[in-house]
Amino acid sequence: MFYMKERLGAWQVGDDRDQGKVEFRLFFPAGFDPQIDSIRVAGDFQRRLGATRDWDFQVGFALSRSERAEGSFWSYQSAMELEADFYQYKYLVTFSNGESRIVSDPCTRYGGSEHQNAAFVIGGSRPSDNIVAPLAHGRRHLRDLILYEMHIDDFTDEFRAARAPLDAVQDKLDHLVDLGINAILFMPWTAWKHRHFDWGYEPFQYFSVEYRYANDLDKPEEKISWLKQLVSACHARDIHVIMDGVFNHVSYDFPYQHLYLNPEDCPYTGPFGGTFPGLQDLDFNNTCTQDLIRDVCLYWIDTFGIDGIRFDNTVNYHRDSDSKGIAQLMRDIQVHLDAGSETNFSLTLEHLDESAARITNDTLATSYWDNALYERCFHYLWEGQIDSRILNACNNDRHLASADKAATVYIGNHDHSHVTWQAGARANRGGMEWYRTQPYAIALLTCPGAPMIQNGQEFGEDHWIPEQDDGTGRRVRARPLGWKLHDDAIGQALLRLYRRLAGIRRDYPGLRSRNFYPDYWEEWQTRFNPAGFGVDTQRQVVIYHRWGAGAAGQLQRFYIVLNFSSSPQTVSVPLPENGPWTDLLSDYSGALTVHVSNQRLDLEVGPHWGHIFFKES
């Protein structure tokens, strides 16, 4: 990890808890001249080091330049020690033409409280105080996980008060365990360019925990330790921690770009693959960019013990004819993981086009975000009618070439309104029609791949956001979870359903296999096939078969029946053996034994409901 090994950014010299000197270091890769004459550092620590006032750039401390084969290093170490505290800084960069510019630090590990400041800590807890605990029972394959997509701010808004949101998350981890969650996909926690609410997809300082998430009024110096403690708390509960990494683009305020006299000369930024409107692309044509982002990933892996990375917007930094970009990034990460004998680390692509499965097959990616079930769900909830495409959307692993890979599937995520809102959107009733989401939830937790639940989905949160904001900027908005919904009639019903479904998926390993029948369904097929499986669009009923090995190797068989209509539907379910079968989902919380004769089970399926018939042999 070159960028951290070289201690780029600002670091305390030594490990004294009460005081210490500070060293600042900047790096510029060889072959790309920033045309800098001098760099001075200033901040809220200057008076403590003998200056007349703080934030006086004209008398800031001068960094000295040294040359190595890799490039230029600019460094300054304070002559005096600072007492333990949290300090903020920026650089005054003077260029060869006399122009000067105040710039933040691209490699700081601490974001400042305002004005895009960088920061450092003297004293505070030491790394040895915050060693991240491993998962209690080891890291599991992505296929064995039920993910929970969490926005840290929204998740903790109602109850955190003045505490660091990263600390407050721990209050609700037992809720997630009770729900059956064993992995959290955290939306970006790396620092962004302002202190307002944000989704985090406009990164500014890649090595820094976002100040908004790590700020605690009582312990301002504990920025890094909050995340370490959260990861340890998750691991103690066998919850995997997956980071959302945004590596295709950065903010136009990205500090490295402004450390060059001509920002277009910055080797880290520029066109590579596709573009993301309104943001600055990263240029993976240059080795320094590939190395920077590799080191960013390894920093979060090694320092915080995360269990996977979801790579945002990979369609824009992958080129079929080029090994650079996301493909090389995953190779570099895997080499590092192999060297440390780490297994089951998930590498998930958000590659939202028709090539997603192919790119997953062709690279070291272990998963991709599969939009199909979400798209069908939102469309059908609006139209009030399913069509034949629903079955293939449930069979979401069919395009992956290896059982080592698994699609990540969902019926809602941060990019869209909550699915409960969509259920009643057309009738202007929002979450009041929550019950319409039930067969989609059953499909989600019984299909192949790795199911993901959006935060609040489990108790019927029903925020709306526009799919397109038409340049208004109103798409990225706060959607704080209303935890009181957890206890009302709708919340309790959905919680019982999600708990039951998650428990079934956890307790029956065969349901986590890739096996699915019918394995493909033509759009013209609007009635069950001769064997009694498939889609009946008129009655809005779907029947499919799943099977796989149990914990002891025994065969587990599942027959899933879903009624998406608002009326009860009588169906004849094809089951291969007579005698007793178990309906794992006879109601929200229990199982029921049913008796089969003539290899058929005739039953009435309630509106917006489903059943899971099970036998083990």
C-alpha positions in Angstrom: 0.0 0.0 0.0 2.3 2.8 -1.3 0.0 5.7 -0.3 -0.3 4.6 3.3 3.2 3.0 3.6 4.6 6.3 2.7 2.4 7.9 5.3 0.9 10.4 2.9 -1.5 12.9 4.5 -0.9 14.0 8.0 0.3 11.7 10.8 1.3 12.0 14.4 5.0 11.1 14.9 5.1 8.5 17.6 2.4 7.0 19.7 2.3 9.3 22.8 -1.4 9.6 23.9 -0.9 13.1 25.3 1.3 14.9 22.7 3.3 14.5 19.6 4.8 16.1 16.5 2.9 16.0 13.2 4.3 15.2 9.7 2.6 16.2 6.5 3.4 14.5 3.2 2.2 15.0 -0.4 3.1 12.9 -3.5 3.2 13.7 -7.2 3.9 10.8 -9.6 6.8 11.0 -12.0 6.1 12.2 -15.5 3.4 14.7 -14.6 4.8 18.0 -13.5 2.4 20.0 -11.3 4.6 23.1 -11.8 4.8 23.9 -8.1 7.3 26.3 -6.6 6.3 26.0 -3.0 3.8 24.5 -0.6 2.9 25.8 2.9 0.6 24.2 5.4 -1.7 26.2 7.7 -4.5 25.4 10.0 -6.0 25.7 13.5 -2.8 24.4 15.1 -0.4 27.2 14.1 -0.6 29.2 17.3 0.2 26.1 19.3 3.4 25.8 17.3 4.4 29.4 17.9 2.7 31.4 15.1 0.8 34.6 15.8 -2.5 33.3 14.6 -4.2 30.2 13.1 -5.0 29.8 9.4 -2.3 32.2 8.3 -1.1 30.7 5.0 1.4 33.4 4.4 3.5 32.3 7.3 2.4 28.6 7.0 5.0 25.9 7.5 7.0 25.3 4.3 7.1 21.7 2.9 10.4 20.6 1.4 10.7 18.7 -1.8 12.6 15.4 -2.5 12.8 13.3 -5.6 12.6 9.5 -6.0 12.0 7.2 -9.0 8.3 7.1 -8.2 8.0 10.9 -8.2 8.2 14.0 -6.0 7.5 14.1 -2.3 6.8 17.3 -0.3 7.1 17.0 3.5 7.1 19.0 6.7 7.5 17.8 10.3 6.8 20.2 13.1 9.6 21.2 15.4 7.4 21.3 18.4 4.8 18.9 19.8 1.1 19.4 19.9 -1.1 18.4 22.7 -3.7 15.7 22.2 -6.6 17.1 20.1 -8.3 17.1 16.6 -6.7 19.6 14.2 -7.6 20.9 10.7 -5.4 22.1 7.9 -5.0 22.9 4.2 -2.1 23.7 1.9 -1.2 27.0 0.1 0.3 25.9 -3.2 2.2 28.5 -5.2 2.9 27.6 -8.9 5.7 28.5 -11.3 3.6 31.3 -12.8 3.1 33.0 -9.5 -0.5 31.8 -9.1 -1.5 30.4 -5.7 -4.3 28.1 -4.6 -5.5 26.8 -1.3 -6.1 23.1 -1.5 -7.1 20.3 0.8 -5.2 17.0 1.2 -6.2 14.1 -1.1 -4.7 11.5 1.2 -5.9 12.7 4.6 -7.4 10.0 6.8 -9.6 12.6 8.6 -12.0 15.0 7.0 -12.5 18.4 8.6 -15.6 20.0 10.0 -16.0 22.6 7.2 -14.6 24.2 4.1 -13.3 20.9 2.8 -10.5 20.9 5.4 -8.3 18.0 6.0 -7.5 17.0 9.6 -5.3 14.9 11.8 -5.4 13.7 15.4 -2.8 13.9 18.1 -3.3 11.5 20.9 -6.7 9.7 21.2 -7.0 6.0 21.2 -4.2 4.1 19.5 -4.6 1.5 16.7 -3.8 -1.2 19.2 -6.8 -0.1 21.2 -9.1 -0.7 18.2 -8.1 -3.9 16.6 -11.0 -5.1 14.5 -12.4 -8.4 15.6 -12.9 -11.1 12.9 -16.3 -12.6 12.2 -17.3 -14.8 15.0 -17.8 -17.9 12.8 -15.7 -17.0 9.8 -16.6 -15.3 6.5 -19.3 -17.0 4.5 -19.9 -17.1 0.7 -22.1 -14.3 -0.7 -24.7 -16.9 -1.6 -25.2 -17.6 2.1 -25.8 -14.0 3.0 -28.9 -11.9 3.4 -27.8 -8.3 2.9 -29.2 -5.1 4.3 -28.5 -1.9 2.4 -27.9 0.9 5.0 -27.6 4.6 4.7 -25.9 5.5 8.0 -27.5 8.9 8.3 -31.0 7.8 7.5 -30.7 4.7 9.7 -29.7 6.6 12.8 -31.4 10.0 12.3 -34.3 9.4 14.7 -32.3 8.2 17.8 -28.6 9.2 17.6 -28.8 12.8 19.1 -25.3 14.2 19.3 -23.5 10.9 19.0 -21.4 9.8 16.0 -23.8 8.0 13.6 -21.2 5.3 13.2 -21.5 4.7 16.9 -25.3 4.9 17.0 -25.7 2.2 14.3 -24.7 -0.3 17.0 -27.9 0.4 18.9 -29.9 -1.4 16.2 -27.6 -4.2 15.2 -29.6 -6.7 17.3 -32.7 -5.6 15.4 -30.9 -6.8 12.2 -29.8 -10.0 13.8 -33.4 -10.7 14.9 -34.5 -9.9 11.4 -32.1 -12.6 10.0 -29.6 -10.2 8.4 -26.0 -11.5 8.2 -24.4 -8.8 6.0 -24.7 -5.0 5.8 -23.9 -3.1 2.6 -23.0 0.3 3.9 -23.6 3.2 1.5 -20.4 5.2 1.0 -18.7 6.3 4.2 -15.7 8.0 2.5 -15.6 11.8 2.9 -17.5 14.0 0.5 -17.0 17.7 -0.3 -19.5 19.4 2.0 -21.0 18.7 5.4 -24.6 18.5 4.3 -26.6 15.3 4.0 -25.5 13.2 1.0 -25.6 9.7 -0.4 -21.8 9.7 -0.7 -21.5 9.0 -4.4 -19.3 12.1 -5.0 -16.1 11.1 -3.2 -13.6 13.8 -2.2 -11.1 12.2 0.2 -10.8 8.4 -0.4 -8.9 7.5 2.8 -11.1 9.5 5.1 -14.2 8.5 7.1 -16.9 11.1 6.4 -16.8 13.7 9.2 -20.6 13.8 9.4 -20.6 10.1 10.3 -17.6 10.1 12.7 -18.3 13.4 14.5 -19.1 13.0 18.2 -19.4 16.1 20.5 -17.8 14.3 23.4 -14.9 12.6 21.6 -14.0 14.7 18.6 -10.7 13.0 18.1 -12.2 9.5 17.7 -12.9 9.6 14.0 -11.4 6.3 12.8 -12.1 4.3 15.9 -15.9 4.7 15.5 -15.8 2.7 12.3 -13.5 0.1 13.7 -15.7 -0.4 16.7 -18.8 -0.7 14.4 -17.1 -3.3 12.3 -16.1 -5.3 15.4 -19.7 -5.0 16.8 -21.0 -6.4 13.4 -18.5 -9.2 13.4 -19.3 -10.2 16.9 -22.8 -10.8 15.7 -21.6 -12.6 12.5 -22.7 -9.7 10.3 -20.5 -9.2 7.3 -19.5 -5.6 6.5 -19.5 -4.6 2.8 -18.2 -1.2 1.7 -19.8 0.7 -1.1 -16.8 2.0 -3.1 -17.1 4.8 -5.7 -14.1 4.6 -7.9 -15.3 5.6 -11.4 -15.5 9.3 -10.6 -14.8 12.0 -8.0 -16.0 15.4 -7.1 -14.8 18.2 -9.3 -13.3 19.5 -6.1 -11.1 16.4 -5.8 -7.9 17.9 -4.2 -5.4 16.1 -6.4 -6.8 17.9 -9.5 -6.3 21.3 -7.9 -2.7 20.6 -6.8 -1.7 20.9 -10.5 -1.3 24.4 -12.1 -3.4 23.1 -15.0 -6.0 20.7 -13.5 -6.3 19.0 -16.9 -2.6 17.9 -16.4 -3.6 15.9 -13.2 -2.9 12.2 -14.1 -5.6 11.0 -11.7 -8.5 12.6 -13.5 -9.7 12.5 -17.1 -11.6 10.3 -19.5 -11.2 6.6 -19.5 -14.5 4.7 -20.2 -17.9 6.2 -20.0 -18.7 9.5 -18.3 -20.9 10.4 -15.4 -22.6 13.8 -16.0 -21.7 16.4 -13.5 -18.8 14.5 -11.9 -15.1 14.2 -12.7 -14.0 10.8 -14.1 -10.9 9.0 -12.9 -8.3 8.2 -15.6 -7.3 4.5 -15.3 -5.1 4.9 -18.4 -2.4 6.1 -15.9 -0.8 3.6 -13.5 -0.8 6.1 -10.7 -4.7 6.1 -10.7 -4.8 2.4 -10.8 -2.4 2.3 -7.9 -4.2 4.9 -5.9 -7.6 3.2 -6.0 -6.0 -0.2 -5.3 -4.4 1.3 -2.2 -7.7 2.9 -1.2 -9.3 -0.6 -1.3 -6.5 -2.3 0.5 -6.5 0.4 3.2 -10.2 -0.3 4.0 -9.6 -4.0 3.8 -6.5 -4.1 6.1 -7.3 -1.3 8.5 -11.0 -2.0 9.0 -11.4 -5.7 8.3 -14.2 -5.3 5.8 -15.7 -8.4 4.1 -16.5 -7.1 0.6 -16.7 -4.2 -1.7 -19.6 -3.2 -3.9 -18.1 -1.2 -6.9 -20.4 1.6 -7.9 -21.0 2.5 -11.6 -18.6 0.0 -13.0 -20.0 0.3 -16.5 -18.1 3.5 -16.9 -14.6 2.2 -15.9 -14.6 -1.1 -17.8 -13.5 -1.5 -21.4 -13.9 -4.9 -23.1 -10.6 -4.4 -25.0 -8.6 -3.2 -22.0 -7.5 -4.9 -18.8 -7.2 -1.6 -17.0 -10.0 -0.2 -14.8 -12.2 -2.4 -12.7 -10.8 -5.7 -14.1 -7.3 -4.8 -13.0 -8.5 -3.4 -9.7 -10.2 -6.7 -8.8 -7.1 -8.7 -9.8 -4.9 -6.5 -7.6 -7.3 -6.9 -4.7 -7.5 -10.7 -5.1 -3.7 -11.0 -5.2 -3.6 -9.1 -1.9 -6.4 -11.3 -0.4 -4.7 -14.5 -1.5 -1.4 -13.4 0.1 -3.3 -13.1 3.3 -5.2 -16.4 2.8 -8.5 -14.5 3.0 -11.5 -16.3 1.4 -15.1 -15.4 0.6 -14.4 -11.7 0.1 -17.2 -10.4 -2.1 -16.5 -8.2 -5.2 -19.8 -7.0 -6.5 -20.4 -4.9 -9.6 -23.0 -2.3 -10.1 -22.9 -2.8 -13.8 -26.5 -1.9 -14.9 -26.6 -2.9 -18.5 -27.1 -6.1 -20.5 -23.4 -7.0 -20.2 -23.4 -7.3 -16.4 -23.4 -11.1 -16.1 -20.9 -11.4 -18.9 -18.5 -9.0 -17.2 -19.0 -10.8 -13.9 -18.1 -14.1 -15.7 -15.1 -12.7 -17.4 -13.5 -11.0 -14.3 -12.8 -11.9 -10.7 -16.1 -10.3 -9.7 -18.2 -12.6 -7.4 -21.6 -10.8 -8.0 -23.4 -8.1 -9.9 -26.5 -6.1 -9.0 -29.4 -7.7 -10.9 -32.1 -5.1 -11.5 -34.6 -7.5 -13.0 -36.8 -8.4 -10.0 -36.9 -4.8 -8.9 -38.0 -3.6 -12.3 -40.7 -6.3 -12.6 -41.9 -5.6 -9.1 -42.2 -1.8 -9.5 -43.8 -2.2 -12.9 -46.4 -4.8 -11.7 -47.2 -2.8 -8.6 -48.1 0.2 -10.7 -50.0 -1.8 -13.4 -51.7 -4.2 -11.0 -50.9 -7.2 -13.3 -47.9 -9.5 -13.8 -46.7 -10.9 -17.0 -44.5 -13.8 -18.2 -41.2 -11.9 -17.4 -41.6 -12.5 -13.7 -40.3 -16.0 -13.8 -37.0 -15.2 -15.4 -36.5 -12.3 -13.0 -36.8 -14.8 -10.1 -34.2 -17.1 -11.8 -31.5 -14.4 -11.5 -28.4 -16.7 -11.4 -29.1 -18.3 -14.8 -26.5 -16.1 -16.7 -23.6 -16.8 -14.3 -21.2 -19.5 -15.4 -20.0 -20.6 -12.0 -21.5 -21.5 -8.7 -18.8 -19.4 -7.1 -20.6 -16.3 -8.3 -24.1 -15.2 -7.3 -26.3 -12.3 -8.4 -27.3 -9.7 -5.8 -31.1 -9.3 -6.1 -33.5 -6.9 -4.5 -37.0 -5.3 -4.8 -35.7 -1.9 -3.7 -32.5 0.0 -3.1 -31.3 3.6 -2.5 -31.7 4.6 -6.1 -35.5 4.2 -5.9 -38.5 4.9 -3.8 -39.3 2.4 -1.1 -41.1 -0.6 -2.5 -43.9 -0.1 0.1 -44.6 3.3 -1.3 -44.7 1.9 -4.8 -47.4 -0.6 -3.7 -50.0 2.2 -3.2 -48.5 4.9 -5.4 -51.1 4.7 -8.2 -54.0 4.9 -5.7 -52.2 7.7 -3.8 -52.1 5.4 -0.7 -48.4 4.6 -0.5 -47.6 2.1 2.3 -51.2 1.6 3.1 -51.2 -1.1 0.4 -48.1 -2.8 1.9 -49.7 -6.2 1.6 -49.2 -6.1 -2.2 -45.5 -6.4 -1.7 -45.7 -9.8 0.1 -45.4 -12.2 -2.9 -42.4 -10.1 -4.1 -40.8 -10.5 -0.7 -41.4 -14.2 -0.8 -39.8 -14.4 -4.3 -36.8 -12.3 -3.1 -36.0 -14.7 -0.3 -36.6 -17.9 -2.2 -34.8 -17.1 -5.5 -31.1 -17.9 -6.2 -28.4 -15.4 -5.5 -27.9 -13.1 -2.6 -31.1 -11.2 -1.5 -30.8 -7.6 -0.3 -33.3 -5.6 1.8 -33.3 -1.8 1.7 -33.2 -0.2 5.1 -36.7 0.3 6.4 -38.2 -2.1 3.9 -38.6 -4.7 6.6 -41.2 -2.6 8.5 -42.9 -0.7 5.6 -40.9 2.5 5.4 -42.4 4.3 2.3 -40.4 7.3 1.2 -40.6 8.5 -2.4 -37.9 10.0 -4.6 -38.0 10.9 -8.3 -36.4 8.4 -10.7 -35.0 11.4 -12.6 -34.5 14.8 -11.0 -34.3 16.8 -14.3 -31.3 18.7 -13.0 -33.1 20.0 -9.9 -30.8 18.2 -7.4 -33.8 16.9 -5.5 -33.1 13.2 -6.0 -30.4 12.9 -3.3 -32.5 13.6 -0.2 -32.8 12.4 3.3 -35.2 9.5 4.0 -34.9 9.0 7.8 -36.2 5.8 9.1 -39.3 6.2 11.3 -38.6 3.5 13.9 -42.1 3.9 15.4 -43.3 2.2 12.2 -41.6 -0.9 13.5 -44.3 -1.3 16.1 -47.5 -0.4 14.2 -49.8 -3.0 12.5 -48.1 -2.7 9.1 -44.6 -2.8 10.5 -45.3 -5.8 12.7 -46.9 -7.8 9.8 -44.0 -7.1 7.5 -41.4 -7.9 10.2 -43.0 -11.2 10.9 -42.9 -12.0 7.2 -39.3 -11.0 6.7 -38.2 -12.7 9.8 -39.9 -15.9 8.8 -38.5 -15.8 5.2 -35.0 -15.0 6.4 -35.2 -17.9 8.9 -36.3 -20.3 6.2 -33.4 -19.3 4.0 -31.0 -19.6 6.9 -32.3 -23.0 8.1 -32.6 -24.7 4.7 -29.3 -24.5 2.8 -30.9 -26.2 -0.2 -32.8 -22.9 -0.8 -29.5 -21.1 -1.4 -28.5 -23.3 -4.3 -28.6 -22.2 -7.9 -31.2 -24.8 -8.9 -34.4 -23.4 -10.4 -37.1 -24.9 -12.6 -38.4 -23.9 -15.1 -34.9 -22.7 -16.0 -36.2 -20.4 -18.8 -39.6 -19.0 -19.6 -40.6 -17.6 -23.0 -42.6 -14.3 -22.9 -45.3 -15.9 -25.0 -46.0 -18.5 -22.4 -48.9 -17.2 -20.4 -50.1 -20.5 -18.9 -48.4 -23.2 -16.8 -46.4 -25.7 -18.7 -47.6 -29.3 -19.0 -45.9 -30.2 -15.7 -47.9 -27.5 -13.9 -45.1 -25.0 -13.4 -44.4 -21.4 -14.7 -46.7 -18.4 -14.9 -50.4 -18.1 -15.3 -50.9 -14.4 -16.2 -54.7 -14.5 -16.1 -54.8 -15.7 -12.5 -51.5 -14.0 -11.7 -50.0 -17.1 -10.1 -46.4 -18.3 -10.3 -45.1 -21.8 -9.4 -41.5 -22.8 -9.4 -39.3 -25.5 -8.0 -36.0 -25.1 -6.0 -33.8 -27.8 -4.7 -30.3 -28.3 -3.2 -28.2 -30.1 -0.6 -29.0 -29.7 3.1 -26.4 -29.3 5.8 -25.8 -33.1 5.9 -25.9 -33.6 2.2 -29.5 -34.7 2.0 -31.8 -33.5 -0.8 -34.0 -30.6 0.1 -36.9 -29.8 -2.3 -39.0 -26.6 -2.3 -42.1 -25.8 -4.4 -43.0 -22.1 -4.3 -46.5 -20.8 -5.1 -47.1 -17.1 -5.4 -50.4 -15.3 -5.9 -49.9 -11.7 -7.1 -53.6 -11.0 -7.5 -56.1 -9.4 -5.2 -58.3 -12.4 -5.1 -57.9 -16.0 -3.7 -56.7 -18.4 -6.4 -57.3 -22.2 -6.5 -54.3 -24.0 -7.9 -53.1 -27.6 -8.2 -49.5 -27.8 -7.2 -47.4 -30.6 -8.7 -45.5 -32.4 -6.0 -43.5 -35.5 -6.8 -44.3 -37.6 -3.8 -47.5 -38.4 -2.0 -47.8 -38.2 1.8 -46.8 -35.4 4.2 -45.2 -32.2 3.1 -44.4 -29.1 5.1 -45.8 -25.8 4.2 -43.0 -23.6 5.6 -45.1 -20.4 5.1 -48.6 -21.4 6.1 -48.8 -18.0 7.9 -46.4 -15.3 9.0 -44.6 -17.3 11.6 -45.2 -21.0 11.4 -45.2 -24.2 9.4 -48.0 -26.7 8.7 -48.1 -30.3 7.5 -50.1 -31.0 4.4 -51.0 -34.3 2.9 -50.5 -35.0 -0.8 -52.3 -37.6 -2.9 -52.1 -38.3 -6.7 -48.9 -36.1 -6.7 -51.0 -33.0 -6.6 -52.0 -30.6 -3.8 -55.1 -28.6 -4.5 -55.3 -25.5 -2.4 -56.5 -21.9 -2.3 -53.8 -19.3 -2.2 -54.8 -16.1 -0.5 -54.5 -12.7 -2.2 -51.0 -11.3 -2.4 -49.6 -14.3 -0.6 -47.6 -17.5 -1.2 -46.5 -20.9 0.1 -43.3 -22.8 0.3 -43.8 -26.6 0.3 -40.9 -28.6 1.5 -39.7 -32.2 1.8 -36.2 -33.6 2.7 -34.9 -37.0 1.7 
